[in-house]
Amino acid sequence: MTTRIFDPSRREVLAGLLTGLGASAAGLLGGGAGPLVTAQLALQARPATLALKPGQPPTPIWELAAVSHLGNVRLKRGNRCEVVFRNELPVPLAPVWYGLTGPATSDPLRGRAPTAPDATETSIISISNAGTLLADFRLFEDGLKQPARPLPIIAEETDRVAVDRDEVLLIEEWRVRPDGTALPPGRDPKDTTPLYTINGQTSFELSAAANERLRLRFINGSQRTVLAIKLESHDVRVMALDGQPAEPFSARSGALVLAPGARADVFVDAATSAPFLLHDGKEARQVGSLSVTGRLERRAPPVPPQPLPSNDLPDQLDLRGALRFDVALGAADAGWTRPANFSTASAPTFRAKAGRTIVLALKNPAPITTVFHLHGHHFRLLDKLDDGWKPYWLDTLAIEPGQTQRIAFAATSPGRWLIESVLTDWAAPRLVRWYAVE
């Protein structure tokens, strides 16, 4: 990835950020300096507030915001995107992308320093696959003074998908003190109350017309909790998981179970008003509603949706010839470290030649559920007997205490890539290791 760092004044950045984006693209067009930039994205790390408790002042938080887009950020598969990132917060930060595959993935822990406070960095990334992506600061949470909101990124398919509406539903968890302030993850949550929001609202409402086909992109933007989200009285048709198309299937009882950072794209044909119910493993609560009014006239009755276009991941994996490695998640003697202490000078979890199939046996030795995230590749969850795999791809997996899950992926992207492990405990540290594809 090509990166250049400069340090203009605050006034210059805020006044000319979007102009600079257009000028840099024009320079590439005129000068032929590398492949053509086809999209621009201006991001800011900045302070913000969120109304979490009625009758109390808004809660101070930090956020990753797209100042170049009104509404959701929408890029297209195949875009070569120039990203201008401005850090308006008092600690070094960089956006970390979840869901991108291939060597162009932006990763600030593999040799590139995060952006200093009051500084700006420009980088080029390639949008190699369509899907629901996420960018956030979770690898820097040791230095966060406030909890930080992530930024959903939609990478659209090249051809239009047959839906009437396309909506993002970002679910977040907060640990709120009695005075209305919120606690960042990785700290003891004593004397705090858990609160949940959808798109920053404690009571979210989505309006639709009867017969509208909705594409709902659910994102578990929480930092530690596995969440189940349910839309009652509807067939919730799962079309993609973690940004990769799946063989369409109906969610059981209309409920999706998502690990922190996981994403699910579903199709819903709006039929009747219904609540969104959220379950955090302890209790169910209503966090929003689908309000259906009127009627959308169709030229034909709705038909079952066709699978989303492929992102060209392999149809088959060679499990018999796979390299196999055992990985104990979060084990103190296995090389796991906090991101702030990470170095690629440490021993890798494993090395593999490009083109090989890798099978990892992921063991959770902890007494509570642990979440695993793989950077650089998507994987298949293997059946218990290793005689096949589930009909979807993932990059994030929650593993129950004492359990072992096996995953497989094709090592198609040379480089040094991170893996993450974090307990589903608000006070637990996020831990990382790395692996090499050569």
Residue pairs with C-beta under 8 A, 6 or more apart in sequence:
1 104
1 106
1 112
1 123
1 124
1 125
2 34
2 123
2 124
3 112
3 121
3 122
3 123
4 121
4 122
5 115
5 119
5 120
5 121
5 122
6 119
6 120
6 122
7 118
7 119
7 120
8 120
10 88
10 118
13 86
13 120
17 42
17 67
17 68
17 84
17 86
18 42
18 67
18 68
20 84
21 40
21 42
21 68
21 82
21 84
22 40
24 37
24 40
24 82
24 122
25 37
25 40
25 82
27 33
28 34
28 36
28 37
29 36
34 124
35 80
36 80
37 80
37 81
37 82
37 124
38 76
38 78
38 79
38 80
38 81
39 75
39 76
39 79
39 80
39 81
39 82
39 127
40 68
40 81
40 82
40 83
40 84
41 66
41 68
41 69
41 73
41 75
41 81
41 82
41 83
41 84
42 66
42 67
42 68
42 83
42 84
42 86
43 64
43 65
43 66
43 67
43 68
43 83
43 84
43 85
43 86
43 95
43 135
43 151
44 64
44 65
44 67
44 85
44 86
44 87
44 88
45 62
45 63
45 64
45 65
45 85
45 86
45 87
45 88
45 89
45 93
45 95
45 115
45 137
45 148
46 62
46 63
46 65
46 88
46 89
47 60
47 61
47 62
47 63
47 88
47 89
47 146
48 60
48 61
48 62
48 63
48 65
48 149
49 58
49 59
49 60
49 61
50 58
50 59
50 61
50 149
50 174
50 182
50 197
50 200
51 58
51 59
51 202
52 58
52 59
52 174
52 176
52 180
52 182
52 195
52 197
52 202
53 59
53 176
53 180
53 195
56 180
57 180
59 174
59 176
59 180
59 181
59 182
60 146
60 181
60 182
61 146
61 147
61 148
61 149
61 182
62 89
62 137
62 144
62 145
62 146
62 147
62 148
62 149
63 148
63 149
63 151
64 95
64 135
64 136
64 137
64 148
64 149
64 150
64 151
65 151
66 73
66 151
72 152
72 154
72 168
73 151
73 152
73 153
73 154
74 154
74 156
75 81
75 127
75 153
75 154
75 155
75 156
76 127
76 130
76 155
76 156
76 157
76 158
77 127
77 128
77 129
77 130
77 155
77 156
77 157
77 158
77 311
78 127
78 158
79 126
79 127
79 155
80 124
80 125
80 126
80 127
81 124
81 125
81 126
81 127
82 122
82 123
82 124
83 95
83 106
83 122
83 123
83 124
83 125
84 120
84 121
84 122
85 94
85 95
85 115
85 120
85 121
85 122
85 123
86 119
86 120
87 93
87 114
87 115
87 116
87 117
87 118
87 119
87 120
88 117
88 118
89 117
90 117
90 145
91 117
91 140
91 143
91 144
91 145
92 113
92 114
92 115
92 116
92 117
92 140
92 143
93 114
93 115
93 137
93 140
93 143
94 106
94 108
94 112
94 114
94 115
94 121
94 137
94 140
95 106
95 135
95 136
95 137
95 151
96 106
96 107
96 108
96 135
96 136
96 137
96 138
96 139
97 105
97 106
97 125
97 133
97 134
97 135
97 153
98 133
98 134
98 135
98 136
98 261
98 373
98 395
98 396
99 129
99 131
99 132
99 133
99 134
99 153
99 155
99 242
99 243
99 263
99 395
100 106
100 125
100 127
100 128
100 129
100 133
101 128
101 129
101 311
101 376
101 377
101 378
101 413
102 126
102 128
102 129
102 376
102 412
102 413
103 413
103 414
103 415
104 124
104 125
104 126
104 128
105 125
105 375
105 376
105 413
106 123
106 125
107 375
107 417
107 418
108 114
108 139
109 139
109 339
109 342
109 418
109 432
110 344
110 415
110 416
110 417
110 418
110 434
111 344
114 140
115 121
127 155
128 311
129 155
129 243
129 244
129 311
129 312
130 155
130 156
130 157
130 158
130 243
130 308
130 309
130 311
131 155
131 240
131 242
131 243
131 244
131 245
131 263
131 265
131 311
132 152
132 153
132 154
132 155
132 168
132 217
132 219
132 240
132 243
132 263
132 265
133 152
133 153
133 154
133 155
133 243
133 263
134 150
134 151
134 152
134 153
134 219
134 221
134 261
134 263
135 150
135 151
135 153
136 148
136 149
136 150
136 151
136 221
137 144
137 148
137 150
138 150
138 185
138 223
138 261
138 430
139 339
139 418
139 420
139 430
139 432
140 339
140 340
141 148
141 184
141 185
141 186
141 223
141 339
141 430
142 186
142 338
142 339
142 340
142 429
142 430
143 340
144 184
144 185
145 184
146 182
146 184
147 174
147 175
147 182
147 183
147 184
147 185
147 223
148 184
149 172
149 200
149 221
150 170
150 172
150 219
150 221
152 168
152 170
152 217
152 219
152 221
154 166
154 168
154 217
155 243
157 308
157 309
158 309
159 309
161 215
161 308
162 213
162 305
162 306
163 213
163 214
163 215
163 267
164 212
164 213
164 214
164 296
165 208
165 212
165 213
165 214
165 215
166 214
166 215
166 217
167 206
167 214
167 215
167 216
167 217
168 199
168 217
168 219
169 198
169 199
169 204
169 206
169 216
169 217
169 218
169 219
169 229
169 276
170 198
170 199
170 200
170 219
170 221
171 196
171 197
171 198
171 218
171 219
171 220
171 221
171 222
171 227
171 229
171 258
171 278
171 287
172 196
172 197
172 200
172 221
172 222
173 194
173 195
173 196
173 222
173 223
173 224
173 225
173 227
173 280
174 182
174 194
174 195
174 196
174 197
175 182
175 183
175 189
175 192
175 193
175 194
175 195
175 426
176 182
176 183
176 192
176 193
176 194
176 195
177 183
177 191
177 192
178 191
182 192
183 189
183 192
183 426
185 223
185 224
185 426
185 430
186 426
186 427
186 428
186 429
186 430
187 426
187 427
188 426
188 427
189 426
189 427
194 225
194 280
195 202
196 202
196 222
196 227
196 278
196 280
196 285
196 287
197 204
197 287
198 204
198 276
198 287
198 288
201 288
202 287
203 286
203 287
203 288
203 289
204 276
204 287
204 288
204 289
205 288
205 289
205 290
205 291
206 214
206 288
206 289
206 290
206 291
207 291
207 292
207 293
208 214
208 270
208 290
208 291
208 292
208 293
209 270
209 292
209 293
209 294
209 295
209 296
210 270
210 271
210 272
210 292
210 293
210 294
210 295
210 296
211 269
211 270
211 271
211 295
211 296
211 297
211 298
211 302
212 269
212 270
212 296
213 267
213 268
213 269
213 270
213 302
213 305
214 267
214 268
214 269
214 270
215 239
215 265
215 266
215 267
216 231
216 265
216 266
216 267
216 268
217 263
217 264
217 265
218 229
218 256
218 258
218 263
218 264
218 265
218 266
219 258
219 262
219 263
220 226
220 227
220 258
220 259
220 260
220 261
220 262
220 263
221 260
221 261
222 260
223 260
223 426
224 260
224 371
224 422
224 423
224 424
224 425
224 426
224 428
225 260
225 280
225 281
225 424
226 257
226 258
226 259
226 260
226 281
226 369
226 371
226 398
226 424
227 257
227 258
227 278
227 279
227 280
228 255
228 256
228 257
228 258
228 278
228 279
229 255
229 256
229 258
229 276
229 277
229 278
229 279
229 287
230 253
230 254
230 255
230 256
230 276
230 277
230 278
230 279
231 254
231 268
231 274
231 275
231 276
231 277
231 290
232 254
232 274
232 275
232 277
233 254
233 271
233 272
233 274
234 254
234 268
234 269
234 270
234 271
234 272
234 274
234 290
235 250
235 254
235 268
235 269
236 250
236 251
236 254
236 255
236 256
236 266
236 268
237 248
237 249
237 250
237 251
237 266
237 267
237 268
237 304
237 305
238 246
238 248
238 249
238 250
238 251
238 256
238 264
238 265
238 266
238 392
239 245
239 246
239 248
239 265
239 266
239 267
239 305
239 307
239 308
240 246
240 263
240 264
240 265
240 308
240 392
241 262
241 263
241 264
241 265
241 392
241 393
241 394
242 262
242 263
242 378
242 393
242 394
242 395
242 396
243 263
243 378
243 395
244 311
244 313
244 378
244 392
244 393
244 394
245 307
245 308
245 309
245 310
245 311
246 307
246 391
246 392
246 393
247 307
247 391
247 392
248 267
248 304
248 305
248 306
248 307
249 391
251 266
255 279
256 264
256 266
258 264
259 371
259 396
259 397
259 398
260 371
260 396
260 422
260 424
261 371
261 373
261 396
262 394
262 396
265 308
267 305
268 290
269 302
270 290
270 292
271 292
272 292
273 289
273 290
273 291
273 292
274 289
274 290
274 292
275 286
275 288
275 289
275 290
276 286
276 287
276 288
276 289
276 290
277 284
277 285
277 286
277 287
278 284
278 285
278 286
278 287
279 285
313 378
313 393
313 410
314 410
314 412
317 357
317 380
317 389
317 408
317 409
317 410
318 357
319 357
319 359
319 382
319 386
319 408
321 356
321 357
322 356
322 357
322 358
322 359
322 408
323 350
323 352
323 356
323 357
323 358
323 359
324 358
324 359
324 360
324 361
325 349
325 350
325 358
325 359
325 360
325 361
326 360
326 361
326 363
327 334
327 349
327 360
327 361
327 362
327 363
327 419
328 334
328 363
328 365
329 336
329 362
329 363
329 364
329 365
329 366
329 370
329 372
329 399
329 421
330 336
330 364
330 365
330 366
330 370
330 421
330 422
330 423
330 431
331 365
334 433
335 346
335 347
335 349
335 433
336 421
336 431
336 432
336 433
337 346
337 431
337 432
337 433
338 429
338 430
338 431
338 432
339 430
339 432
342 432
342 434
344 416
344 434
346 433
346 434
348 416
348 433
348 434
348 435
348 436
349 419
349 433
349 434
349 435
350 358
350 435
350 436
351 435
351 436
351 437
351 438
352 358
352 411
352 435
352 436
352 437
352 438
353 411
353 437
353 438
354 411
354 412
354 413
354 414
354 437
354 438
355 410
355 411
355 412
356 410
356 411
357 408
357 409
357 410
357 411
358 408
358 409
358 410
358 411
359 382
359 386
359 406
359 407
359 408
360 379
360 406
360 407
360 408
361 404
361 405
361 406
362 372
362 397
362 399
362 404
362 405
362 406
362 407
363 399
363 403
363 404
364 370
364 399
364 400
364 401
364 402
364 403
364 404
365 402
366 401
366 423
367 401
367 402
368 401
368 423
368 424
368 425
369 398
369 399
369 400
369 401
369 423
369 424
370 398
370 399
370 401
370 421
370 422
370 423
370 424
371 396
371 397
371 398
371 399
371 420
371 421
371 422
371 423
371 424
372 396
372 397
372 398
372 399
372 419
372 420
372 421
373 395
373 396
373 397
373 419
373 420
374 395
374 396
374 407
374 409
374 417
374 419
375 395
375 417
375 418
375 419
375 420
376 413
376 415
376 417
376 418
376 437
377 395
377 409
377 410
377 411
377 412
377 413
377 417
378 393
378 394
378 395
378 409
379 393
379 394
379 395
379 397
379 407
379 408
379 409
380 389
380 390
380 392
380 393
380 394
380 407
380 408
380 409
381 389
381 390
381 392
381 394
381 397
381 405
381 406
381 407
382 388
382 389
382 390
382 405
382 406
382 407
382 408
383 389
383 390
386 406
389 408
394 407
397 405
397 407
398 424
399 405
411 437
412 437
413 437
414 437
414 438
415 436
415 437
416 434
416 435
416 436
417 434
417 435
417 436
417 437
418 432
418 433
418 434
419 432
419 433
419 434
419 435
420 430
420 431
420 432
421 430
421 431
421 432
421 433
422 428
422 429
422 430
422 431
